[in-house]
Amino acid sequence: MRQTSGGAEPRALTEWRERTPGVGYGQMPPAVREPLLAALLDEQRGLCAYTGIAIDAVGSHIEHLLPQSHCHAGEDLAYANMVACYPAPGTHAKFGAVRKGNWPSQAELTDFVSPRSAGCEQRFDFAISGAVRAAANTDRAAQETIRRLALDHAALRARRQVAIDATLQARGGGPASLSPQQARRRLADLETAEAGTGQLEPFCFVLKQALRKHIARLEAIRRARTP
């Protein structure tokens, strides 16, 4: 999960809300919904807020962090309560926003790690195999978020592993053949992209962890071999 800081809401949403007081998200017209989704996609740099899958306006939907069924007093129209997520509206998925459903309620928010929360990226530990777990054994919210969103589902885990394997394999080499120097350059490229603008690489936050672990493993091997 990559942290999305939350930019300014699009003018179309602000003006529509002011013109139509008392309405809810369900009454939002396409003329407002489309620029809203575009703003979220731009803010998230083209990645699903929960999974890190690459998404666009066709293959995503607007997701409420606090589900609409639990919203009060205009919370369903609060820009800070919305993110863009995989998949497209009406499409089935075994993980992510569809799996999350109507969780969490107001009372369960403390068990939910939101992509808008500071430090959320560091609360998840991704293995070279693509598996994910809470970075701290005591982090109940991270554990519950993984379970509720099925972030360790085999299908999503396999997607991450494909991306990791491709990242750690040097051209013409075997699995995990990237040298420490190559791995550091690749990591620097991902960090530079993160600091910039535009589309990010799918699972970039996973790949950064994988590269750091790969570098640490190679350095441990080198130290063990050094007399």
C-alpha positions in Angstrom: 0.0 0.0 0.0 1.4 3.3 -1.1 0.6 6.5 0.9 -1.5 9.0 -1.1 -1.4 12.3 0.7 -4.6 13.8 -0.5 -4.6 16.9 -2.8 -7.2 19.5 -3.4 -10.6 18.2 -4.5 -11.6 18.9 -8.1 -13.6 22.1 -8.7 -16.4 20.1 -10.3 -17.1 18.3 -7.0 -16.9 21.5 -4.9 -19.3 23.4 -7.1 -21.8 20.5 -7.5 -21.9 20.0 -3.7 -22.5 23.7 -3.2 -25.3 23.8 -5.8 -27.1 20.8 -4.5 -27.0 20.8 -0.7 -28.2 17.6 0.9 -27.5 15.3 -1.9 -25.5 12.1 -1.6 -22.8 10.3 -3.6 -25.5 8.2 -5.3 -26.9 11.3 -7.0 -23.6 12.4 -8.4 -23.8 12.9 -12.2 -21.2 11.7 -14.7 -20.1 15.3 -15.3 -18.8 15.4 -11.7 -17.9 11.7 -11.2 -15.5 11.6 -14.2 -13.3 14.6 -13.2 -13.4 13.3 -9.6 -12.0 9.9 -10.7 -9.5 11.6 -12.9 -8.2 13.7 -10.0 -7.9 10.6 -7.8 -6.0 8.7 -10.5 -3.6 11.7 -10.9 -3.1 11.9 -7.2 -2.4 8.2 -6.9 -0.1 8.3 -9.9 -2.1 5.6 -11.8 -2.0 3.0 -9.1 -4.8 1.3 -7.2 -4.9 2.7 -3.7 -5.1 -0.7 -2.0 -3.2 -3.1 -4.3 -0.7 -1.1 -6.4 -2.1 -2.5 -9.6 -1.9 -0.1 -12.6 -5.4 1.4 -13.2 -7.0 4.0 -15.5 -10.4 5.6 -15.8 -11.8 2.5 -17.6 -10.4 -0.2 -15.2 -11.1 1.5 -11.9 -13.9 2.9 -9.6 -14.2 5.4 -6.9 -13.9 3.7 -3.5 -15.0 5.1 -0.2 -12.5 4.4 2.6 -15.3 4.7 5.1 -18.0 2.8 3.2 -21.1 4.8 2.1 -23.3 2.6 4.3 -21.5 4.0 7.4 -21.2 7.6 6.3 -22.9 10.5 8.0 -23.3 14.2 7.4 -21.8 14.4 4.0 -18.9 12.0 4.6 -19.8 10.2 1.3 -18.9 13.3 -0.6 -15.7 14.1 1.3 -12.8 14.0 -1.1 -10.5 12.7 1.7 -12.8 9.7 2.0 -12.3 8.7 -1.6 -9.6 6.8 -3.5 -9.5 5.2 -6.9 -9.3 1.4 -6.9 -9.2 -1.7 -9.1 -11.4 -3.0 -10.7 -14.0 -1.3 -13.0 -17.5 -0.8 -11.6 -19.5 -4.0 -11.5 -16.4 -6.2 -12.0 -15.7 -9.1 -9.7 -12.4 -9.4 -7.9 -11.2 -11.7 -5.2 -9.1 -9.1 -3.5 -9.0 -5.3 -2.8 -11.9 -3.0 -2.7 -14.5 -5.5 -3.8 -13.4 -7.9 -1.1 -13.5 -5.1 1.5 -17.2 -4.5 0.9 -18.8 -2.6 3.8 -15.9 -2.8 6.1 -14.9 -0.9 8.2 -17.7 0.6 10.2 -17.1 3.7 12.3 -16.2 1.5 15.3 -13.8 -0.6 13.2 -11.8 2.3 11.7 -8.9 1.7 14.2 -8.5 -1.8 12.6 -8.1 -0.3 9.1 -4.9 1.0 7.6 -5.9 3.6 5.1 -3.7 4.5 2.1 -4.3 8.1 3.3 -2.6 7.5 6.6 1.0 8.6 7.2 3.5 5.7 7.2 1.1 3.2 5.8 3.7 1.8 3.4 6.0 0.8 6.2 3.3 -1.2 8.0 3.4 -4.0 5.4 6.2 -6.4 4.8 6.5 -7.9 1.3 8.5 -11.1 0.8 10.5 -11.9 -2.4 7.8 -14.5 -3.1 5.2 -11.7 -3.3 3.6 -12.7 0.0 2.6 -9.9 2.5 2.3 -9.7 6.2 2.2 -7.0 8.9 5.6 -5.5 9.4 5.1 -5.7 13.1 3.6 -8.7 14.8 1.7 -6.3 17.2 0.1 -4.3 14.3 -3.4 -5.6 14.5 -4.7 -3.0 12.0 -2.2 -4.1 9.4 -3.1 -7.7 10.0 -6.8 -7.1 9.8 -6.4 -4.9 6.7 -4.5 -7.7 4.9 -7.3 -10.2 5.9 -10.3 -8.0 5.1 -8.9 -6.9 1.7 -7.4 -10.3 0.9 -4.1 -8.6 0.1 -2.3 -11.9 0.4 -4.7 -13.7 -2.0 -2.8 -16.1 -4.3 -3.9 -14.2 -7.5 -2.6 -10.9 -6.2 0.5 -12.5 -4.6 1.3 -14.0 -8.0 1.1 -10.6 -9.7 3.5 -9.2 -7.2 5.9 -12.1 -7.6 6.0 -11.6 -11.4 7.0 -8.0 -10.9 9.6 -8.8 -8.3 11.2 -11.6 -10.4 11.4 -9.3 -13.4 13.0 -6.6 -11.3 15.6 -8.8 -9.6 16.7 -10.6 -12.8 19.5 -9.0 -14.8 19.3 -9.1 -18.5 20.5 -12.4 -19.7 20.9 -13.7 -16.2 19.0 -16.2 -14.0 16.5 -15.5 -11.2 17.7 -12.9 -8.7 20.8 -12.2 -10.7 20.9 -8.5 -10.3 24.2 -7.3 -8.9 24.3 -5.0 -5.9 25.3 -2.1 -8.1 22.5 -2.8 -10.5 20.0 -3.2 -7.6 21.0 0.1 -6.1 20.6 1.9 -9.5 17.2 0.3 -9.9 16.2 1.3 -6.4 17.4 4.9 -7.1 15.3 5.0 -10.3 12.2 4.0 -8.4 12.8 6.6 -5.7 13.4 9.3 -8.3 10.2 8.4 -10.0 8.4 8.6 -6.7 9.6 12.1 -6.2 8.5 13.2 -9.6 5.1 13.2 -11.3 3.1 11.0 -13.7 2.4 7.3 -13.8 4.3 5.1 -11.3 5.4 1.6 -12.0 2.9 -1.1 -10.7 3.8 -2.4 -7.3 6.6 0.2 -7.0 6.4 0.1 -3.2 6.8 -3.7 -3.2 9.7 -3.5 -5.6 11.6 -1.1 -3.4 11.3 -3.5 -0.5 12.4 -6.4 -2.7 15.4 -4.6 -3.9 16.5 -3.6 -0.4 16.2 -7.2 0.7 18.1 -8.4 -2.3 20.9 -6.0 -1.6 21.0 -6.9 2.1 21.2 -10.6 1.1 24.0 -10.1 -1.3 25.9 -8.0 1.2 25.5 -10.7 3.9 26.9 -13.3 1.4 29.8 -11.1 0.6 30.6 -10.6 4.3 30.4 -14.3 5.0 32.9 -15.0 2.3 35.3 -12.3 3.4 38.1 -13.7 5.5 
